[in-house]
Amino acid sequence: MLTKPTRGHTTAAADGDVVVLLIGMRINHFWAVHHWLPVLVAMPRMLRELARDKERGLLGHVLLTASPRTYYVVQYWESKEKLYTYAKAPDALHHKAWAVSNRKLRAGRTRGHVGLWHETYVVPAGSYESIYFDMPPFGLAAATGAVPVEQRGRTAAQRFAHRTPAEHGSA
């Protein structure tokens, strides 16, 4: 589906802390398809699961590639607690995928054919800003909504100041 760009300058409507998860894989041996293909198809399945159940806390995501070997997802979450809850939920696909991975590891059936990684960031209010020009909602704005830049400030410094912790009642 093609989304038309929003004319002019916009910024993300996010307020408060932002939780960002970068998660991905690297194909170490292209010929070992039976090792990396299940990993590659697992993430879209998890994203569909999360899209069906908004209460789990995923706000939005962007699928990206860093090279022909490396694929990753930038995910935006309501809170780190919801992210942790999903990761540990016995009824969730993530839990099942990790159980399979751990069984293979214990059985000595992992051979370095595929690498996995993730990084999680909790970005406090007042420590992020965004701007988009003639773009459809993307990244943080796709996850939280977009507002005209004038509502948050024309400059990066003004947009940072809009999201200061003091404004949200925290120290």
C-alpha positions in Angstrom: 0.0 0.0 0.0 1.4 3.4 -1.0 0.9 6.2 1.5 0.8 9.7 0.2 3.2 12.1 1.8 2.0 14.7 4.2 2.8 18.1 2.7 5.2 20.4 4.7 7.0 19.8 8.0 5.6 17.4 10.7 7.0 15.9 13.8 6.1 12.8 15.9 3.2 13.3 18.3 5.0 11.2 20.9 4.9 12.4 24.5 6.8 11.0 27.5 9.5 8.3 27.3 10.0 6.4 24.1 11.0 2.7 24.1 12.9 1.6 21.0 13.9 -2.0 20.3 16.3 -2.7 17.4 16.3 -6.5 16.7 17.8 -8.4 13.8 19.6 -11.2 12.3 22.7 -11.8 10.2 23.0 -14.6 7.7 26.5 -16.0 8.3 26.3 -18.8 5.7 23.9 -18.3 2.8 23.9 -22.0 1.9 22.5 -23.0 5.3 19.0 -21.9 4.3 17.4 -24.4 6.7 19.1 -22.6 9.6 18.4 -19.0 8.8 15.0 -19.1 6.9 13.0 -20.1 10.0 14.6 -17.1 11.8 13.8 -14.8 8.9 10.2 -15.7 8.7 9.6 -15.7 12.5 9.8 -11.9 12.9 7.0 -11.1 10.4 4.9 -13.7 12.2 5.6 -12.0 15.6 4.8 -8.6 14.1 1.5 -9.8 12.8 0.7 -11.3 16.2 1.5 -8.0 17.9 -0.6 -6.0 15.3 -3.6 -8.2 16.1 -3.3 -7.5 19.8 -2.6 -3.8 20.4 -2.8 -4.4 24.2 0.6 -6.1 24.1 2.2 -2.6 23.5 3.8 -2.5 20.1 3.1 1.0 18.7 4.8 0.6 15.3 7.8 -0.8 13.5 10.0 -0.4 10.4 11.6 -3.3 8.6 15.1 -2.5 7.4 18.2 -4.1 5.8 21.8 -3.2 6.5 23.3 -5.5 3.8 22.3 -8.6 1.9 23.2 -10.6 5.0 21.7 -8.4 7.8 18.0 -7.6 8.4 16.5 -5.8 11.3 13.4 -4.2 12.7 13.1 -0.9 14.6 10.2 -1.3 17.0 8.5 1.4 19.1 6.8 0.2 22.3 4.5 1.7 24.9 6.8 0.8 27.7 9.7 -1.5 28.6 7.4 -3.4 30.9 5.1 -4.3 28.0 8.1 -5.3 25.9 9.3 -7.6 28.7 5.8 -9.0 29.2 5.6 -9.9 25.5 9.0 -11.4 25.5 8.2 -13.8 28.4 4.5 -14.5 27.6 4.2 -18.3 27.2 1.3 -17.9 24.7 3.4 -15.6 22.4 5.4 -16.6 19.3 8.6 -15.0 20.7 8.6 -17.3 23.7 8.1 -20.3 21.4 10.8 -19.2 19.0 13.3 -18.8 21.9 12.4 -22.2 23.3 13.3 -23.8 19.9 16.5 -21.8 19.7 17.5 -22.8 23.3 16.8 -26.5 22.6 19.0 -26.4 19.5 21.7 -24.6 21.5 21.6 -27.2 24.3 21.7 -30.1 21.8 24.7 -28.6 20.0 22.8 -28.0 16.8 23.7 -24.4 16.3 26.7 -23.9 14.1 27.1 -20.2 13.6 25.0 -20.1 10.5 22.8 -17.2 11.7 23.5 -14.4 14.1 20.9 -12.8 16.3 21.0 -9.5 18.1 18.9 -6.8 19.8 19.4 -3.5 21.5 16.7 -1.8 23.7 16.7 1.9 24.5 14.4 3.8 26.9 14.7 7.4 25.7 13.5 9.8 28.3 11.1 12.7 27.5 13.2 15.7 26.5 15.9 13.5 24.9 14.5 13.0 21.4 13.0 15.0 18.6 12.0 14.4 15.0 11.1 16.2 11.8 9.7 14.9 8.6 9.3 16.9 5.4 6.9 15.9 2.6 6.9 12.4 4.1 4.1 9.9 4.9 4.2 9.0 8.6 7.4 7.1 9.2 9.3 5.8 12.1 8.3 7.3 15.4 5.6 9.4 13.7 4.1 6.3 12.1 4.0 4.7 15.6 2.6 7.7 17.6 1.1 9.9 15.0 2.3 13.1 13.3 1.5 16.7 14.1 2.4 19.9 12.3 5.9 20.9 13.3 4.6 24.3 14.6 2.9 22.5 17.5 6.3 21.3 18.8 8.8 23.9 17.4 10.5 24.8 14.1 14.0 24.0 15.4 15.4 20.8 17.0 16.1 22.8 20.2 12.5 23.8 20.4 11.2 20.3 19.8 13.6 18.9 22.5 12.3 21.6 24.9 8.7 20.7 24.1 9.3 17.2 25.6 11.2 18.2 28.7 10.6 16.0 31.7 9.4 19.0 33.9 6.5 19.5 31.4 5.3 15.9 32.2 5.5 16.2 36.0 8.7 14.3 36.5 12.0 15.5 37.8 
